[in-house]
Amino acid sequence: MTYFLGRYGKIKLRRKAAGIFFSSILPADVNTVLNRFGFDGSIENLLTGDQIVISTDDPRGLDFLPASTWTDGQGVTQNQVVAYININAIGGIRLFTTFNDAINNNRAAEYTLETFTGSALPISAQIYGSVERVLGDVISYKFNTDRESIDSTTMSDRFKRMYSAGLISGAGTIDCYFNTTNSGLVENPLLMLQLIYRTDIGSEFDCYLQLTDQESNPNTQNIYYEFSAMVTNTGIEVDADKLISCAINFVTTGEIKLLIGEPSGYILKEDLDRMRLQQNLDFLLTELTD
């Protein structure tokens, strides 16, 4: 078993669609003044910045959205919408066209809602392919890999050679400073802490752990791990005379790759003591006027 320790390493994340859940929207769940709506299961499964697909099989379509929502719909209400969301502390959702507008809760760009009548509107919600970003305020990470031993005494020589080595699994910890006052384009660790609370959608994510960085040292190549993982444990440490820190434990859920080269989509800038991401996540901070 080998331990790799990355100090101020770049950690790129991508939220992973791990399932779908079903709910319904009542006429009373729609607030046309705040342009927020809600449904059972939203607060347990969704995070601000998620790009989700909301669908319905009801003949009315998504009747709480005006027909103008679908620019190519020729004035007809459709049964599916794809949008980025901003969700507040009680599960109220706003819809936006872009990730940045959703994160910054740009009310000038929010989707307009309208009232509807009749019975509850059955819907399904699924996380769509999300943008890649890099976790900010990381102070270190640890990652270990292990190969499981398989009993091959009853196998033929051919199958022993193929399978006796076993399967590789991995686990690790990401240590971050905690903050809720991001500015500019920085991802704060609250994203990782909240992933564990997802129920139907789950707490899976895709991750890149960088070991060496050619940008910092032109004489070396980029070497990094790439894998899918699930958050298994989170912890917070609060000391009166120190910054609040958090630890996120994870286990891998699929293939582990150790690669050389530039990870696709890297758009980072690194300073002396923390990483900065190109996306801002001031989520779950309910605005004063909502």
C-alpha positions in Angstrom: 0.0 0.0 0.0 1.4 3.4 -1.0 0.5 6.8 0.3 0.7 9.9 -1.9 0.5 13.2 -0.2 -0.2 16.4 -2.2 0.5 19.7 -0.6 -1.6 22.5 -2.2 -2.3 20.1 -5.1 -5.0 20.8 -7.7 -8.2 18.8 -7.1 -10.6 19.0 -10.0 -14.2 17.8 -9.4 -17.3 17.1 -11.4 -20.6 16.3 -9.9 -21.9 12.9 -11.0 -25.5 12.0 -12.0 -26.1 9.0 -9.8 -29.8 8.5 -10.1 -33.3 10.0 -10.6 -36.1 10.7 -8.1 -39.8 11.3 -8.5 -42.0 13.9 -6.8 -44.8 16.3 -7.5 -45.5 20.0 -7.5 -48.7 21.5 -6.0 -50.1 24.8 -7.1 -49.2 26.1 -3.6 -45.6 25.1 -4.1 -45.1 27.9 -6.7 -44.2 31.4 -5.6 -44.5 33.8 -8.6 -43.2 36.8 -6.6 -39.9 35.2 -5.7 -39.9 32.9 -8.8 -39.2 29.9 -6.6 -40.9 26.5 -6.5 -40.3 23.4 -4.4 -41.1 19.7 -4.2 -40.5 16.8 -1.8 -36.9 15.6 -2.1 -35.3 18.7 -3.4 -33.4 19.7 -0.3 -32.1 16.1 0.2 -30.8 15.7 -3.3 -30.0 19.0 -5.0 -27.3 21.6 -4.6 -27.0 25.1 -6.0 -25.1 24.9 -9.3 -26.6 21.5 -10.3 -27.8 21.3 -13.8 -31.0 19.2 -13.7 -33.6 17.8 -16.0 -37.2 18.2 -14.8 -39.7 16.1 -16.7 -43.4 15.2 -16.5 -45.7 12.8 -18.2 -48.7 14.9 -17.4 -50.6 16.2 -20.5 -50.5 19.7 -19.1 -46.7 19.7 -19.4 -44.6 21.8 -16.9 -47.5 24.1 -16.4 -45.8 26.3 -13.7 -43.4 27.6 -16.5 -44.8 30.0 -19.1 -44.6 28.8 -22.8 -42.0 31.5 -23.4 -39.5 29.4 -21.4 -39.1 27.2 -24.5 -37.8 29.6 -27.1 -38.2 27.0 -29.9 -41.5 25.7 -28.6 -43.7 27.8 -30.8 -45.7 29.1 -27.9 -46.5 25.6 -26.5 -45.7 24.4 -22.9 -43.3 21.5 -23.0 -42.9 18.5 -20.7 -39.2 18.9 -20.0 -36.8 21.6 -19.1 -33.0 21.6 -18.5 -31.6 24.4 -16.3 -29.2 25.3 -13.6 -30.6 25.7 -10.1 -30.2 27.9 -7.1 -31.7 26.3 -4.0 -32.2 28.0 -0.6 -32.1 26.6 2.9 -35.7 25.4 2.8 -35.6 23.8 -0.6 -36.9 26.7 -2.7 -35.6 26.4 -6.3 -34.9 29.1 -8.9 -34.0 28.1 -12.5 -31.3 29.8 -14.6 -29.8 29.3 -18.0 -26.1 29.4 -16.9 -24.1 28.1 -14.0 -22.7 31.5 -13.0 -26.2 33.0 -12.9 -27.4 30.2 -10.7 -24.4 30.4 -8.3 -24.6 34.2 -8.0 -28.4 34.1 -7.8 -28.7 36.7 -10.5 -32.3 37.6 -10.3 -32.2 39.5 -13.6 -31.6 36.1 -15.4 -34.0 33.9 -13.4 -36.8 31.9 -15.1 -40.2 33.4 -14.6 -42.9 31.2 -13.0 -46.6 31.3 -13.4 -49.5 29.9 -11.3 -51.4 26.8 -12.4 -54.5 25.1 -11.1 -55.8 21.6 -10.6 -54.2 18.5 -9.2 -50.5 18.0 -8.3 -48.1 17.9 -11.2 -46.0 14.7 -11.1 -42.4 15.2 -12.1 -39.0 13.5 -12.2 -35.7 15.2 -11.5 -32.3 14.0 -12.6 -28.9 15.7 -12.5 -27.6 16.5 -15.9 -23.9 16.5 -17.0 -22.3 19.2 -14.8 -19.4 21.4 -15.5 -15.9 20.6 -14.1 -14.4 22.8 -11.4 -11.6 22.7 -8.9 -12.0 22.6 -5.1 -10.7 25.7 -3.3 -8.9 26.1 0.0 -7.4 22.7 -0.1 -4.4 22.3 2.2 -3.6 18.6 1.6 -5.0 15.3 0.3 -4.2 11.7 0.9 -4.9 8.8 -1.4 -4.1 5.1 -1.1 -4.7 2.2 -3.4 -5.1 -1.4 -2.5 -5.3 -4.7 -4.5 -7.7 -7.2 -3.1 -6.4 -10.8 -3.0 -8.6 -13.4 -4.6 -8.6 -17.1 -3.7 -7.7 -18.9 -7.0 -7.1 -22.4 -5.6 -10.0 -23.9 -7.5 -9.2 -22.2 -10.8 -7.3 -23.5 -13.7 -3.8 -22.2 -14.4 -5.1 -19.9 -17.1 -7.7 -18.3 -14.9 -5.3 -18.0 -12.0 -3.0 -15.9 -14.1 -5.9 -13.7 -15.1 -7.6 -13.2 -11.8 -5.3 -14.0 -8.9 -3.9 -10.4 -8.8 -7.3 -9.1 -7.7 -9.0 -5.8 -8.2 -7.6 -2.4 -7.3 -9.6 -0.2 -4.9 -8.8 3.2 -3.4 -9.7 5.5 -0.6 -8.5 8.8 0.7 -9.0 12.1 2.5 -9.2 15.7 1.3 -8.4 18.4 3.9 -9.7 22.0 3.3 -10.2 25.2 5.1 -13.8 26.0 5.6 -15.4 29.2 4.3 -18.7 30.6 3.1 -17.5 34.0 1.8 -16.2 33.2 -1.6 -15.5 36.0 -4.0 -14.6 35.9 -7.6 -14.5 32.4 -9.1 -13.8 30.1 -6.1 -15.4 26.8 -5.2 -15.7 26.4 -1.4 -15.6 23.1 0.5 -19.2 23.3 1.5 -20.0 21.4 -1.8 -18.1 18.3 -0.6 -19.7 18.5 2.9 -23.2 18.6 1.4 -22.7 15.7 -1.0 -22.9 13.2 1.8 -26.5 14.3 2.6 -27.9 13.4 -0.8 -30.3 10.4 -0.5 -31.7 9.3 -3.9 -29.1 11.0 -6.1 -26.2 9.9 -3.9 -22.9 11.4 -3.0 -20.7 10.4 -6.0 -18.4 12.7 -7.9 -15.5 12.4 -10.4 -12.1 13.5 -9.1 -8.6 14.4 -10.4 -5.8 14.4 -7.8 -2.7 16.1 -9.2 0.7 14.9 -8.0 3.1 17.1 -10.1 2.3 20.3 -12.0 4.2 21.3 -15.1 2.9 24.9 -14.7 4.8 25.2 -11.4 7.8 23.2 -12.5 8.4 23.3 -16.3 11.0 20.4 -15.9 8.3 17.9 -14.9 5.2 16.5 -16.5 1.7 16.5 -15.1 1.0 13.3 -13.2 -2.4 12.8 -11.7 -5.0 10.3 -10.6 -8.4 10.1 -12.2 -11.3 8.2 -10.7 -14.9 8.3 -9.6 -15.6 8.3 -5.8 -18.2 8.5 -3.1 -18.1 10.6 0.0 -18.2 8.3 3.0 -17.4 10.6 6.0 -17.0 14.3 6.7 -15.7 16.1 9.7 -15.2 19.7 11.0 -12.5 20.9 13.4 -13.1 24.2 15.2 -10.4 25.7 17.4 -10.7 29.2 18.9 -7.3 30.3 17.7 -7.2 28.6 14.3 -9.0 28.5 11.0 -11.9 26.1 10.7 -10.9 23.0 8.8 -12.8 20.1 7.3 -11.9 16.6 6.2 -13.7 14.7 3.5 -13.2 10.9 3.3 -14.0 9.1 0.1 -13.8 5.6 -1.5 -13.4 5.0 -5.2 -16.3 3.4 -7.1 -14.8 2.4 -10.4 -11.6 2.3 -12.4 -8.5 4.2 -11.0 -6.2 5.7 -13.6 -2.7 7.1 -13.0 -2.1 9.4 -16.0 0.5 11.7 -17.5 -0.4 14.9 -19.3 -2.7 17.9 -18.9 -6.1 17.0 -17.5 -8.8 18.2 -19.9 -10.5 21.4 -18.9 -7.9 22.7 -16.4 -8.3 26.5 -16.1 -6.6 27.0 -12.8 -4.5 29.6 -11.1 -2.5 28.6 -8.0 -1.1 30.9 -5.3 1.2 30.1 -2.4 -1.3 28.6 0.1 -4.5 27.6 -1.6 -6.1 26.7 -4.8 -8.6 28.9 -6.7 -11.3 27.6 -8.8 -12.9 29.2 -11.8 -16.5 28.9 -10.4 -18.1 30.6 -7.5 -20.3 28.7 -5.1 -22.0 30.9 -2.6 -24.8 28.4 -2.3 -27.3 27.7 0.5 -26.9 31.3 1.7 -30.4 32.6 1.5 -30.4 36.1 0.2 -32.0 38.7 2.5 -35.0 39.4 0.3 -35.0 35.8 -1.0 
